[in-house]
C-alpha cells in the first residue's frame, strides 16, 4: 500500500514536469538509537523486525523504479539504498545529544548540551542522521558502482542524464 501511494505521488510530480528522480529507500530503521532503546535487540545489533519492514518496502520500491523507467521513457528514475550502517567510522553507540526517557527517546532534551565533535556520530538524536552521516552516504551514492546501492543509475549518472537533456 505504501509503495502504491508513493507511486501516485511520483506520477503527480511527473505530471508537473519533474523528469529526474532519485528514489531513496528506507534506511535501517531498526538501527536508530530510539528503536534500539524502545524495542531492544534480542542479542543482535539492531531491531530485526523494523529492518525487515524497511527491507520489504525497499524490495517493492526497486520494481517500481524499473517499471517507471520503462513506462515514462522521457524521465529517469533510480533507486538509491540509504544505509547509515555503511559509514562504519561513525559512532552508532549513542546519539550526539542526550535524549529523553520513556516515550520521548527520539528527540534531544531541551537545552541539553550536544556532543563536542558532531562529526563522529551517525545520529544527531534518537532517529535523525547527522550531517556527517548524510555526507558520507551521499558521497557513496554519487559515484557508486554497486548495484545494491544504486540501480539503474548512481547520482553522477542521473546528473549527466539531466544535463544531456538540457543540451
Phi and psi in radians as a Rosetta constraint file:
Dihedral C 1 N 2 CA 2 C 2 CIRCULARHARMONIC -1.116 0.35
Dihedral N 2 CA 2 C 2 N 3 CIRCULARHARMONIC -0.722 0.35
Dihedral C 2 N 3 CA 3 C 3 CIRCULARHARMONIC -1.190 0.35
Dihedral N 3 CA 3 C 3 N 4 CIRCULARHARMONIC -0.659 0.35
Dihedral C 3 N 4 CA 4 C 4 CIRCULARHARMONIC -1.079 0.35
Dihedral N 4 CA 4 C 4 N 5 CIRCULARHARMONIC -0.782 0.35
Dihedral C 4 N 5 CA 5 C 5 CIRCULARHARMONIC -1.113 0.35
Dihedral N 5 CA 5 C 5 N 6 CIRCULARHARMONIC -0.735 0.35
Dihedral C 5 N 6 CA 6 C 6 CIRCULARHARMONIC -1.050 0.35
Dihedral N 6 CA 6 C 6 N 7 CIRCULARHARMONIC -0.734 0.35
Dihedral C 6 N 7 CA 7 C 7 CIRCULARHARMONIC -1.061 0.35
Dihedral N 7 CA 7 C 7 N 8 CIRCULARHARMONIC -0.721 0.35
Dihedral C 7 N 8 CA 8 C 8 CIRCULARHARMONIC -1.093 0.35
Dihedral N 8 CA 8 C 8 N 9 CIRCULARHARMONIC -0.725 0.35
Dihedral C 8 N 9 CA 9 C 9 CIRCULARHARMONIC -1.165 0.35
Dihedral N 9 CA 9 C 9 N 10 CIRCULARHARMONIC -0.684 0.35
Dihedral C 9 N 10 CA 10 C 10 CIRCULARHARMONIC -1.120 0.35
Dihedral N 10 CA 10 C 10 N 11 CIRCULARHARMONIC -0.757 0.35
Dihedral C 10 N 11 CA 11 C 11 CIRCULARHARMONIC -1.128 0.35
Dihedral N 11 CA 11 C 11 N 12 CIRCULARHARMONIC -0.609 0.35
Dihedral C 11 N 12 CA 12 C 12 CIRCULARHARMONIC -1.098 0.35
Dihedral N 12 CA 12 C 12 N 13 CIRCULARHARMONIC -0.725 0.35
Dihedral C 12 N 13 CA 13 C 13 CIRCULARHARMONIC -1.112 0.35
Dihedral N 13 CA 13 C 13 N 14 CIRCULARHARMONIC -0.714 0.35
Dihedral C 13 N 14 CA 14 C 14 CIRCULARHARMONIC -1.027 0.35
Dihedral N 14 CA 14 C 14 N 15 CIRCULARHARMONIC -0.764 0.35
Dihedral C 14 N 15 CA 15 C 15 CIRCULARHARMONIC -1.096 0.35
Dihedral N 15 CA 15 C 15 N 16 CIRCULARHARMONIC -0.447 0.35
Dihedral C 15 N 16 CA 16 C 16 CIRCULARHARMONIC -1.527 0.35
Dihedral N 16 CA 16 C 16 N 17 CIRCULARHARMONIC -0.030 0.35
Dihedral C 16 N 17 CA 17 C 17 CIRCULARHARMONIC 2.015 0.35
Dihedral N 17 CA 17 C 17 N 18 CIRCULARHARMONIC -0.094 0.35
Dihedral C 17 N 18 CA 18 C 18 CIRCULARHARMONIC -1.151 0.35
Dihedral N 18 CA 18 C 18 N 19 CIRCULARHARMONIC 2.403 0.35
Dihedral C 18 N 19 CA 19 C 19 CIRCULARHARMONIC -2.293 0.35
Dihedral N 19 CA 19 C 19 N 20 CIRCULARHARMONIC -0.244 0.35
Dihedral C 19 N 20 CA 20 C 20 CIRCULARHARMONIC -2.087 0.35
Dihedral N 20 CA 20 C 20 N 21 CIRCULARHARMONIC 2.118 0.35
Dihedral C 20 N 21 CA 21 C 21 CIRCULARHARMONIC -2.235 0.35
Dihedral N 21 CA 21 C 21 N 22 CIRCULARHARMONIC 2.197 0.35
Dihedral C 21 N 22 CA 22 C 22 CIRCULARHARMONIC -1.914 0.35
Dihedral N 22 CA 22 C 22 N 23 CIRCULARHARMONIC 1.819 0.35
Dihedral C 22 N 23 CA 23 C 23 CIRCULARHARMONIC -1.643 0.35
Dihedral N 23 CA 23 C 23 N 24 CIRCULARHARMONIC 1.922 0.35
Dihedral C 23 N 24 CA 24 C 24 CIRCULARHARMONIC -1.613 0.35
Dihedral N 24 CA 24 C 24 N 25 CIRCULARHARMONIC 2.186 0.35
Dihedral C 24 N 25 CA 25 C 25 CIRCULARHARMONIC -1.211 0.35
Dihedral N 25 CA 25 C 25 N 26 CIRCULARHARMONIC 2.959 0.35
Dihedral C 25 N 26 CA 26 C 26 CIRCULARHARMONIC -1.258 0.35
Dihedral N 26 CA 26 C 26 N 27 CIRCULARHARMONIC 2.444 0.35
Dihedral C 26 N 27 CA 27 C 27 CIRCULARHARMONIC -1.315 0.35
Dihedral N 27 CA 27 C 27 N 28 CIRCULARHARMONIC -3.050 0.35
Dihedral C 27 N 28 CA 28 C 28 CIRCULARHARMONIC -1.384 0.35
Dihedral N 28 CA 28 C 28 N 29 CIRCULARHARMONIC 1.531 0.35
Dihedral C 28 N 29 CA 29 C 29 CIRCULARHARMONIC -1.036 0.35
Dihedral N 29 CA 29 C 29 N 30 CIRCULARHARMONIC -0.507 0.35
Dihedral C 29 N 30 CA 30 C 30 CIRCULARHARMONIC -1.352 0.35
Dihedral N 30 CA 30 C 30 N 31 CIRCULARHARMONIC -0.054 0.35
Dihedral C 30 N 31 CA 31 C 31 CIRCULARHARMONIC -1.802 0.35
Dihedral N 31 CA 31 C 31 N 32 CIRCULARHARMONIC 0.056 0.35
Dihedral C 31 N 32 CA 32 C 32 CIRCULARHARMONIC -1.281 0.35
Dihedral N 32 CA 32 C 32 N 33 CIRCULARHARMONIC 2.610 0.35
Dihedral C 32 N 33 CA 33 C 33 CIRCULARHARMONIC -0.983 0.35
Dihedral N 33 CA 33 C 33 N 34 CIRCULARHARMONIC -0.641 0.35
Dihedral C 33 N 34 CA 34 C 34 CIRCULARHARMONIC -1.141 0.35
Dihedral N 34 CA 34 C 34 N 35 CIRCULARHARMONIC -0.782 0.35
Dihedral C 34 N 35 CA 35 C 35 CIRCULARHARMONIC -1.080 0.35
Dihedral N 35 CA 35 C 35 N 36 CIRCULARHARMONIC -0.761 0.35
Dihedral C 35 N 36 CA 36 C 36 CIRCULARHARMONIC -1.135 0.35
Dihedral N 36 CA 36 C 36 N 37 CIRCULARHARMONIC -0.754 0.35
Dihedral C 36 N 37 CA 37 C 37 CIRCULARHARMONIC -1.189 0.35
Dihedral N 37 CA 37 C 37 N 38 CIRCULARHARMONIC -0.615 0.35
Dihedral C 37 N 38 CA 38 C 38 CIRCULARHARMONIC -1.357 0.35
Dihedral N 38 CA 38 C 38 N 39 CIRCULARHARMONIC -0.777 0.35
Dihedral C 38 N 39 CA 39 C 39 CIRCULARHARMONIC -1.834 0.35
Dihedral N 39 CA 39 C 39 N 40 CIRCULARHARMONIC -0.342 0.35
Dihedral C 39 N 40 CA 40 C 40 CIRCULARHARMONIC 1.300 0.35
Dihedral N 40 CA 40 C 40 N 41 CIRCULARHARMONIC 2.925 0.35
Dihedral C 40 N 41 CA 41 C 41 CIRCULARHARMONIC -2.072 0.35
Dihedral N 41 CA 41 C 41 N 42 CIRCULARHARMONIC -0.086 0.35
Dihedral C 41 N 42 CA 42 C 42 CIRCULARHARMONIC 0.877 0.35
Dihedral N 42 CA 42 C 42 N 43 CIRCULARHARMONIC 0.877 0.35
Dihedral C 42 N 43 CA 43 C 43 CIRCULARHARMONIC 1.176 0.35
Dihedral N 43 CA 43 C 43 N 44 CIRCULARHARMONIC 0.309 0.35
Dihedral C 43 N 44 CA 44 C 44 CIRCULARHARMONIC -1.925 0.35
Dihedral N 44 CA 44 C 44 N 45 CIRCULARHARMONIC 3.068 0.35
Dihedral C 44 N 45 CA 45 C 45 CIRCULARHARMONIC -1.276 0.35
Dihedral N 45 CA 45 C 45 N 46 CIRCULARHARMONIC -0.568 0.35
Dihedral C 45 N 46 CA 46 C 46 CIRCULARHARMONIC -2.377 0.35
Dihedral N 46 CA 46 C 46 N 47 CIRCULARHARMONIC 3.091 0.35
Dihedral C 46 N 47 CA 47 C 47 CIRCULARHARMONIC -1.453 0.35
Dihedral N 47 CA 47 C 47 N 48 CIRCULARHARMONIC 1.846 0.35
Dihedral C 47 N 48 CA 48 C 48 CIRCULARHARMONIC -1.038 0.35
Dihedral N 48 CA 48 C 48 N 49 CIRCULARHARMONIC -0.775 0.35
Dihedral C 48 N 49 CA 49 C 49 CIRCULARHARMONIC -1.124 0.35
Dihedral N 49 CA 49 C 49 N 50 CIRCULARHARMONIC -0.576 0.35
Dihedral C 49 N 50 CA 50 C 50 CIRCULARHARMONIC -1.278 0.35
Dihedral N 50 CA 50 C 50 N 51 CIRCULARHARMONIC -0.709 0.35
Dihedral C 50 N 51 CA 51 C 51 CIRCULARHARMONIC -1.145 0.35
Dihedral N 51 CA 51 C 51 N 52 CIRCULARHARMONIC -0.643 0.35
Dihedral C 51 N 52 CA 52 C 52 CIRCULARHARMONIC -1.104 0.35
Dihedral N 52 CA 52 C 52 N 53 CIRCULARHARMONIC -0.700 0.35
Dihedral C 52 N 53 CA 53 C 53 CIRCULARHARMONIC -1.151 0.35
Dihedral N 53 CA 53 C 53 N 54 CIRCULARHARMONIC -0.746 0.35
Dihedral C 53 N 54 CA 54 C 54 CIRCULARHARMONIC -1.116 0.35
Dihedral N 54 CA 54 C 54 N 55 CIRCULARHARMONIC -0.720 0.35
Dihedral C 54 N 55 CA 55 C 55 CIRCULARHARMONIC -1.070 0.35
Dihedral N 55 CA 55 C 55 N 56 CIRCULARHARMONIC -0.758 0.35
Dihedral C 55 N 56 CA 56 C 56 CIRCULARHARMONIC -1.072 0.35
Dihedral N 56 CA 56 C 56 N 57 CIRCULARHARMONIC -0.777 0.35
Dihedral C 56 N 57 CA 57 C 57 CIRCULARHARMONIC -1.028 0.35
Dihedral N 57 CA 57 C 57 N 58 CIRCULARHARMONIC -0.840 0.35
Dihedral C 57 N 58 CA 58 C 58 CIRCULARHARMONIC -1.081 0.35
Dihedral N 58 CA 58 C 58 N 59 CIRCULARHARMONIC -0.689 0.35
Dihedral C 58 N 59 CA 59 C 59 CIRCULARHARMONIC -1.134 0.35
Dihedral N 59 CA 59 C 59 N 60 CIRCULARHARMONIC -0.468 0.35
Dihedral C 59 N 60 CA 60 C 60 CIRCULARHARMONIC -1.541 0.35
Dihedral N 60 CA 60 C 60 N 61 CIRCULARHARMONIC -0.374 0.35
Dihedral C 60 N 61 CA 61 C 61 CIRCULARHARMONIC -1.283 0.35
Dihedral N 61 CA 61 C 61 N 62 CIRCULARHARMONIC -0.625 0.35
Dihedral C 61 N 62 CA 62 C 62 CIRCULARHARMONIC -1.044 0.35
Dihedral N 62 CA 62 C 62 N 63 CIRCULARHARMONIC -0.865 0.35
Dihedral C 62 N 63 CA 63 C 63 CIRCULARHARMONIC -1.101 0.35
Dihedral N 63 CA 63 C 63 N 64 CIRCULARHARMONIC -0.545 0.35
Dihedral C 63 N 64 CA 64 C 64 CIRCULARHARMONIC -1.078 0.35
Dihedral N 64 CA 64 C 64 N 65 CIRCULARHARMONIC -0.775 0.35
Dihedral C 64 N 65 CA 65 C 65 CIRCULARHARMONIC -1.035 0.35
Dihedral N 65 CA 65 C 65 N 66 CIRCULARHARMONIC -0.799 0.35
Dihedral C 65 N 66 CA 66 C 66 CIRCULARHARMONIC -1.140 0.35
Dihedral N 66 CA 66 C 66 N 67 CIRCULARHARMONIC -0.703 0.35
Dihedral C 66 N 67 CA 67 C 67 CIRCULARHARMONIC -1.158 0.35
Dihedral N 67 CA 67 C 67 N 68 CIRCULARHARMONIC -0.723 0.35
Dihedral C 67 N 68 CA 68 C 68 CIRCULARHARMONIC -1.111 0.35
Dihedral N 68 CA 68 C 68 N 69 CIRCULARHARMONIC -0.694 0.35
Dihedral C 68 N 69 CA 69 C 69 CIRCULARHARMONIC -1.097 0.35
Dihedral N 69 CA 69 C 69 N 70 CIRCULARHARMONIC -0.611 0.35
Dihedral C 69 N 70 CA 70 C 70 CIRCULARHARMONIC -1.426 0.35
Dihedral N 70 CA 70 C 70 N 71 CIRCULARHARMONIC -0.500 0.35
Dihedral C 70 N 71 CA 71 C 71 CIRCULARHARMONIC -1.543 0.35
Dihedral N 71 CA 71 C 71 N 72 CIRCULARHARMONIC -0.680 0.35
Dihedral C 71 N 72 CA 72 C 72 CIRCULARHARMONIC -1.911 0.35
Dihedral N 72 CA 72 C 72 N 73 CIRCULARHARMONIC 1.328 0.35
Dihedral C 72 N 73 CA 73 C 73 CIRCULARHARMONIC -1.234 0.35
Dihedral N 73 CA 73 C 73 N 74 CIRCULARHARMONIC -0.245 0.35
Dihedral C 73 N 74 CA 74 C 74 CIRCULARHARMONIC -1.552 0.35
Dihedral N 74 CA 74 C 74 N 75 CIRCULARHARMONIC 0.096 0.35
Dihedral C 74 N 75 CA 75 C 75 CIRCULARHARMONIC -2.153 0.35
Dihedral N 75 CA 75 C 75 N 76 CIRCULARHARMONIC 2.851 0.35
Dihedral C 75 N 76 CA 76 C 76 CIRCULARHARMONIC -2.217 0.35
Dihedral N 76 CA 76 C 76 N 77 CIRCULARHARMONIC 2.290 0.35
Dihedral C 76 N 77 CA 77 C 77 CIRCULARHARMONIC -2.177 0.35
Dihedral N 77 CA 77 C 77 N 78 CIRCULARHARMONIC 2.471 0.35
Dihedral C 77 N 78 CA 78 C 78 CIRCULARHARMONIC -2.482 0.35
Dihedral N 78 CA 78 C 78 N 79 CIRCULARHARMONIC 2.501 0.35
Dihedral C 78 N 79 CA 79 C 79 CIRCULARHARMONIC -1.600 0.35
Dihedral N 79 CA 79 C 79 N 80 CIRCULARHARMONIC 2.300 0.35
Dihedral C 79 N 80 CA 80 C 80 CIRCULARHARMONIC -2.130 0.35
Dihedral N 80 CA 80 C 80 N 81 CIRCULARHARMONIC 2.314 0.35
Dihedral C 80 N 81 CA 81 C 81 CIRCULARHARMONIC -1.585 0.35
Dihedral N 81 CA 81 C 81 N 82 CIRCULARHARMONIC 1.817 0.35
Dihedral C 81 N 82 CA 82 C 82 CIRCULARHARMONIC -1.488 0.35
Dihedral N 82 CA 82 C 82 N 83 CIRCULARHARMONIC 1.944 0.35
Dihedral C 82 N 83 CA 83 C 83 CIRCULARHARMONIC -2.431 0.35
Dihedral N 83 CA 83 C 83 N 84 CIRCULARHARMONIC 1.699 0.35
Dihedral C 83 N 84 CA 84 C 84 CIRCULARHARMONIC -1.022 0.35
Dihedral N 84 CA 84 C 84 N 85 CIRCULARHARMONIC -0.392 0.35
Dihedral C 84 N 85 CA 85 C 85 CIRCULARHARMONIC -1.156 0.35
Dihedral N 85 CA 85 C 85 N 86 CIRCULARHARMONIC -0.246 0.35
Dihedral C 85 N 86 CA 86 C 86 CIRCULARHARMONIC -1.394 0.35
Dihedral N 86 CA 86 C 86 N 87 CIRCULARHARMONIC -0.106 0.35
Dihedral C 86 N 87 CA 87 C 87 CIRCULARHARMONIC -1.807 0.35
Dihedral N 87 CA 87 C 87 N 88 CIRCULARHARMONIC 1.193 0.35
Dihedral C 87 N 88 CA 88 C 88 CIRCULARHARMONIC -1.088 0.35
Dihedral N 88 CA 88 C 88 N 89 CIRCULARHARMONIC -0.359 0.35
Dihedral C 88 N 89 CA 89 C 89 CIRCULARHARMONIC -1.301 0.35
Dihedral N 89 CA 89 C 89 N 90 CIRCULARHARMONIC -0.126 0.35
Dihedral C 89 N 90 CA 90 C 90 CIRCULARHARMONIC -1.675 0.35
Dihedral N 90 CA 90 C 90 N 91 CIRCULARHARMONIC 2.730 0.35
Dihedral C 90 N 91 CA 91 C 91 CIRCULARHARMONIC -1.441 0.35
Dihedral N 91 CA 91 C 91 N 92 CIRCULARHARMONIC 2.198 0.35
Dihedral C 91 N 92 CA 92 C 92 CIRCULARHARMONIC -1.833 0.35
Dihedral N 92 CA 92 C 92 N 93 CIRCULARHARMONIC -0.021 0.35
Dihedral C 92 N 93 CA 93 C 93 CIRCULARHARMONIC -1.056 0.35
Dihedral N 93 CA 93 C 93 N 94 CIRCULARHARMONIC -0.750 0.35
Dihedral C 93 N 94 CA 94 C 94 CIRCULARHARMONIC -2.678 0.35
Dihedral N 94 CA 94 C 94 N 95 CIRCULARHARMONIC 2.835 0.35
Dihedral C 94 N 95 CA 95 C 95 CIRCULARHARMONIC -1.347 0.35
Dihedral N 95 CA 95 C 95 N 96 CIRCULARHARMONIC 2.910 0.35
Dihedral C 95 N 96 CA 96 C 96 CIRCULARHARMONIC -1.173 0.35
Dihedral N 96 CA 96 C 96 N 97 CIRCULARHARMONIC -0.609 0.35
Dihedral C 96 N 97 CA 97 C 97 CIRCULARHARMONIC -1.896 0.35
Dihedral N 97 CA 97 C 97 N 98 CIRCULARHARMONIC 2.843 0.35
Dihedral C 97 N 98 CA 98 C 98 CIRCULARHARMONIC -1.373 0.35
Dihedral N 98 CA 98 C 98 N 99 CIRCULARHARMONIC 2.254 0.35
Dihedral C 98 N 99 CA 99 C 99 CIRCULARHARMONIC -1.833 0.35
Dihedral N 99 CA 99 C 99 N 100 CIRCULARHARMONIC 2.838 0.35
Dihedral C 99 N 100 CA 100 C 100 CIRCULARHARMONIC -1.303 0.35
Dihedral N 100 CA 100 C 100 N 101 CIRCULARHARMONIC 3.071 0.35
Dihedral C 100 N 101 CA 101 C 101 CIRCULARHARMONIC -1.798 0.35
Dihedral N 101 CA 101 C 101 N 102 CIRCULARHARMONIC 3.041 0.35
Dihedral C 101 N 102 CA 102 C 102 CIRCULARHARMONIC 1.118 0.35
Dihedral N 102 CA 102 C 102 N 103 CIRCULARHARMONIC -2.247 0.35
Dihedral C 102 N 103 CA 103 C 103 CIRCULARHARMONIC -1.466 0.35
Dihedral N 103 CA 103 C 103 N 104 CIRCULARHARMONIC 0.054 0.35
Dihedral C 103 N 104 CA 104 C 104 CIRCULARHARMONIC -2.064 0.35
Dihedral N 104 CA 104 C 104 N 105 CIRCULARHARMONIC 0.795 0.35
Dihedral C 104 N 105 CA 105 C 105 CIRCULARHARMONIC -1.467 0.35
Dihedral N 105 CA 105 C 105 N 106 CIRCULARHARMONIC -0.198 0.35
Dihedral C 105 N 106 CA 106 C 106 CIRCULARHARMONIC -1.413 0.35
Dihedral N 106 CA 106 C 106 N 107 CIRCULARHARMONIC -0.546 0.35
Dihedral C 106 N 107 CA 107 C 107 CIRCULARHARMONIC -1.928 0.35
Dihedral N 107 CA 107 C 107 N 108 CIRCULARHARMONIC 2.806 0.35
Dihedral C 107 N 108 CA 108 C 108 CIRCULARHARMONIC -1.181 0.35
Dihedral N 108 CA 108 C 108 N 109 CIRCULARHARMONIC 2.540 0.35
Dihedral C 108 N 109 CA 109 C 109 CIRCULARHARMONIC -1.204 0.35
Dihedral N 109 CA 109 C 109 N 110 CIRCULARHARMONIC 2.320 0.35
Dihedral C 109 N 110 CA 110 C 110 CIRCULARHARMONIC -0.971 0.35
Dihedral N 110 CA 110 C 110 N 111 CIRCULARHARMONIC 2.305 0.35
Dihedral C 110 N 111 CA 111 C 111 CIRCULARHARMONIC 1.167 0.35
Dihedral N 111 CA 111 C 111 N 112 CIRCULARHARMONIC 0.239 0.35
Dihedral C 111 N 112 CA 112 C 112 CIRCULARHARMONIC -1.397 0.35
Dihedral N 112 CA 112 C 112 N 113 CIRCULARHARMONIC 2.684 0.35
Dihedral C 112 N 113 CA 113 C 113 CIRCULARHARMONIC -1.510 0.35
Dihedral N 113 CA 113 C 113 N 114 CIRCULARHARMONIC 2.183 0.35
Dihedral C 113 N 114 CA 114 C 114 CIRCULARHARMONIC -1.292 0.35
Dihedral N 114 CA 114 C 114 N 115 CIRCULARHARMONIC 2.983 0.35
Dihedral C 114 N 115 CA 115 C 115 CIRCULARHARMONIC -1.040 0.35
Dihedral N 115 CA 115 C 115 N 116 CIRCULARHARMONIC 2.738 0.35
Dihedral C 115 N 116 CA 116 C 116 CIRCULARHARMONIC -1.364 0.35
Dihedral N 116 CA 116 C 116 N 117 CIRCULARHARMONIC -0.568 0.35
Dihedral C 116 N 117 CA 117 C 117 CIRCULARHARMONIC -2.088 0.35
Dihedral N 117 CA 117 C 117 N 118 CIRCULARHARMONIC 1.596 0.35
Dihedral C 117 N 118 CA 118 C 118 CIRCULARHARMONIC -1.168 0.35
Dihedral N 118 CA 118 C 118 N 119 CIRCULARHARMONIC -0.311 0.35
Dihedral C 118 N 119 CA 119 C 119 CIRCULARHARMONIC -1.360 0.35
Dihedral N 119 CA 119 C 119 N 120 CIRCULARHARMONIC -0.059 0.35
Dihedral C 119 N 120 CA 120 C 120 CIRCULARHARMONIC -1.684 0.35
Dihedral N 120 CA 120 C 120 N 121 CIRCULARHARMONIC -0.111 0.35
Dihedral C 120 N 121 CA 121 C 121 CIRCULARHARMONIC -1.931 0.35
Dihedral N 121 CA 121 C 121 N 122 CIRCULARHARMONIC 2.457 0.35
Dihedral C 121 N 122 CA 122 C 122 CIRCULARHARMONIC -1.402 0.35
Dihedral N 122 CA 122 C 122 N 123 CIRCULARHARMONIC -0.555 0.35
Dihedral C 122 N 123 CA 123 C 123 CIRCULARHARMONIC -2.144 0.35
Dihedral N 123 CA 123 C 123 N 124 CIRCULARHARMONIC 2.355 0.35
Dihedral C 123 N 124 CA 124 C 124 CIRCULARHARMONIC -1.263 0.35
Dihedral N 124 CA 124 C 124 N 125 CIRCULARHARMONIC -0.928 0.35
Dihedral C 124 N 125 CA 125 C 125 CIRCULARHARMONIC -2.176 0.35
Dihedral N 125 CA 125 C 125 N 126 CIRCULARHARMONIC -2.636 0.35
Dihedral C 125 N 126 CA 126 C 126 CIRCULARHARMONIC -1.268 0.35
Dihedral N 126 CA 126 C 126 N 127 CIRCULARHARMONIC -0.281 0.35
Dihedral C 126 N 127 CA 127 C 127 CIRCULARHARMONIC -2.377 0.35
Dihedral N 127 CA 127 C 127 N 128 CIRCULARHARMONIC -0.374 0.35
Dihedral C 127 N 128 CA 128 C 128 CIRCULARHARMONIC -1.712 0.35
Dihedral N 128 CA 128 C 128 N 129 CIRCULARHARMONIC 2.215 0.35
Dihedral C 128 N 129 CA 129 C 129 CIRCULARHARMONIC -1.153 0.35
Dihedral N 129 CA 129 C 129 N 130 CIRCULARHARMONIC 2.643 0.35
Dihedral C 129 N 130 CA 130 C 130 CIRCULARHARMONIC -1.366 0.35
Dihedral N 130 CA 130 C 130 N 131 CIRCULARHARMONIC 2.918 0.35
Dihedral C 130 N 131 CA 131 C 131 CIRCULARHARMONIC -1.043 0.35
Dihedral N 131 CA 131 C 131 N 132 CIRCULARHARMONIC -0.681 0.35
Dihedral C 131 N 132 CA 132 C 132 CIRCULARHARMONIC -1.038 0.35
Dihedral N 132 CA 132 C 132 N 133 CIRCULARHARMONIC -0.745 0.35
Dihedral C 132 N 133 CA 133 C 133 CIRCULARHARMONIC -1.130 0.35
Dihedral N 133 CA 133 C 133 N 134 CIRCULARHARMONIC -0.820 0.35
Dihedral C 133 N 134 CA 134 C 134 CIRCULARHARMONIC -1.116 0.35
Dihedral N 134 CA 134 C 134 N 135 CIRCULARHARMONIC -0.666 0.35
Dihedral C 134 N 135 CA 135 C 135 CIRCULARHARMONIC -1.127 0.35
Dihedral N 135 CA 135 C 135 N 136 CIRCULARHARMONIC -0.784 0.35
Dihedral C 135 N 136 CA 136 C 136 CIRCULARHARMONIC -1.117 0.35
Dihedral N 136 CA 136 C 136 N 137 CIRCULARHARMONIC -0.709 0.35
Dihedral C 136 N 137 CA 137 C 137 CIRCULARHARMONIC -1.171 0.35
Dihedral N 137 CA 137 C 137 N 138 CIRCULARHARMONIC -0.761 0.35
Dihedral C 137 N 138 CA 138 C 138 CIRCULARHARMONIC -1.070 0.35
Dihedral N 138 CA 138 C 138 N 139 CIRCULARHARMONIC -0.739 0.35
Dihedral C 138 N 139 CA 139 C 139 CIRCULARHARMONIC -1.065 0.35
Dihedral N 139 CA 139 C 139 N 140 CIRCULARHARMONIC -0.707 0.35
Dihedral C 139 N 140 CA 140 C 140 CIRCULARHARMONIC -1.133 0.35
Dihedral N 140 CA 140 C 140 N 141 CIRCULARHARMONIC -0.807 0.35
Dihedral C 140 N 141 CA 141 C 141 CIRCULARHARMONIC -1.265 0.35
Dihedral N 141 CA 141 C 141 N 142 CIRCULARHARMONIC -0.361 0.35
Dihedral C 141 N 142 CA 142 C 142 CIRCULARHARMONIC -1.101 0.35
Dihedral N 142 CA 142 C 142 N 143 CIRCULARHARMONIC -0.887 0.35
Dihedral C 142 N 143 CA 143 C 143 CIRCULARHARMONIC -2.077 0.35
Dihedral N 143 CA 143 C 143 N 144 CIRCULARHARMONIC 0.196 0.35
Dihedral C 143 N 144 CA 144 C 144 CIRCULARHARMONIC -1.010 0.35
Dihedral N 144 CA 144 C 144 N 145 CIRCULARHARMONIC 2.561 0.35
Dihedral C 144 N 145 CA 145 C 145 CIRCULARHARMONIC -1.929 0.35
Dihedral N 145 CA 145 C 145 N 146 CIRCULARHARMONIC 0.096 0.35
Dihedral C 145 N 146 CA 146 C 146 CIRCULARHARMONIC -1.379 0.35
Dihedral N 146 CA 146 C 146 N 147 CIRCULARHARMONIC 2.152 0.35
Dihedral C 146 N 147 CA 147 C 147 CIRCULARHARMONIC -1.136 0.35
Dihedral N 147 CA 147 C 147 N 148 CIRCULARHARMONIC -0.461 0.35
Dihedral C 147 N 148 CA 148 C 148 CIRCULARHARMONIC -1.356 0.35
Dihedral N 148 CA 148 C 148 N 149 CIRCULARHARMONIC -0.327 0.35
Dihedral C 148 N 149 CA 149 C 149 CIRCULARHARMONIC -1.667 0.35
Dihedral N 149 CA 149 C 149 N 150 CIRCULARHARMONIC -0.561 0.35
Dihedral C 149 N 150 CA 150 C 150 CIRCULARHARMONIC -2.636 0.35
Dihedral N 150 CA 150 C 150 N 151 CIRCULARHARMONIC 2.200 0.35
Dihedral C 150 N 151 CA 151 C 151 CIRCULARHARMONIC -2.598 0.35
Dihedral N 151 CA 151 C 151 N 152 CIRCULARHARMONIC 2.382 0.35
Dihedral C 151 N 152 CA 152 C 152 CIRCULARHARMONIC -1.476 0.35
Dihedral N 152 CA 152 C 152 N 153 CIRCULARHARMONIC -0.079 0.35
Dihedral C 152 N 153 CA 153 C 153 CIRCULARHARMONIC -2.225 0.35
Dihedral N 153 CA 153 C 153 N 154 CIRCULARHARMONIC 2.528 0.35
Dihedral C 153 N 154 CA 154 C 154 CIRCULARHARMONIC -1.493 0.35
Dihedral N 154 CA 154 C 154 N 155 CIRCULARHARMONIC 3.083 0.35
Dihedral C 154 N 155 CA 155 C 155 CIRCULARHARMONIC -1.103 0.35
Dihedral N 155 CA 155 C 155 N 156 CIRCULARHARMONIC -0.680 0.35
Dihedral C 155 N 156 CA 156 C 156 CIRCULARHARMONIC -1.031 0.35
Dihedral N 156 CA 156 C 156 N 157 CIRCULARHARMONIC -0.768 0.35
Dihedral C 156 N 157 CA 157 C 157 CIRCULARHARMONIC -1.171 0.35
Dihedral N 157 CA 157 C 157 N 158 CIRCULARHARMONIC -0.692 0.35
Dihedral C 157 N 158 CA 158 C 158 CIRCULARHARMONIC -1.087 0.35
Dihedral N 158 CA 158 C 158 N 159 CIRCULARHARMONIC -0.716 0.35
Dihedral C 158 N 159 CA 159 C 159 CIRCULARHARMONIC -1.115 0.35
Dihedral N 159 CA 159 C 159 N 160 CIRCULARHARMONIC -0.700 0.35
Dihedral C 159 N 160 CA 160 C 160 CIRCULARHARMONIC -1.121 0.35
Dihedral N 160 CA 160 C 160 N 161 CIRCULARHARMONIC -0.731 0.35
Dihedral C 160 N 161 CA 161 C 161 CIRCULARHARMONIC -1.118 0.35
Dihedral N 161 CA 161 C 161 N 162 CIRCULARHARMONIC -0.647 0.35
Dihedral C 161 N 162 CA 162 C 162 CIRCULARHARMONIC -1.131 0.35
Dihedral N 162 CA 162 C 162 N 163 CIRCULARHARMONIC -0.814 0.35
Dihedral C 162 N 163 CA 163 C 163 CIRCULARHARMONIC -1.237 0.35
Dihedral N 163 CA 163 C 163 N 164 CIRCULARHARMONIC -0.539 0.35
Dihedral C 163 N 164 CA 164 C 164 CIRCULARHARMONIC -1.096 0.35
Dihedral N 164 CA 164 C 164 N 165 CIRCULARHARMONIC -0.651 0.35
Dihedral C 164 N 165 CA 165 C 165 CIRCULARHARMONIC -1.227 0.35
Dihedral N 165 CA 165 C 165 N 166 CIRCULARHARMONIC -0.441 0.35
Dihedral C 165 N 166 CA 166 C 166 CIRCULARHARMONIC -1.434 0.35
Dihedral N 166 CA 166 C 166 N 167 CIRCULARHARMONIC -0.323 0.35
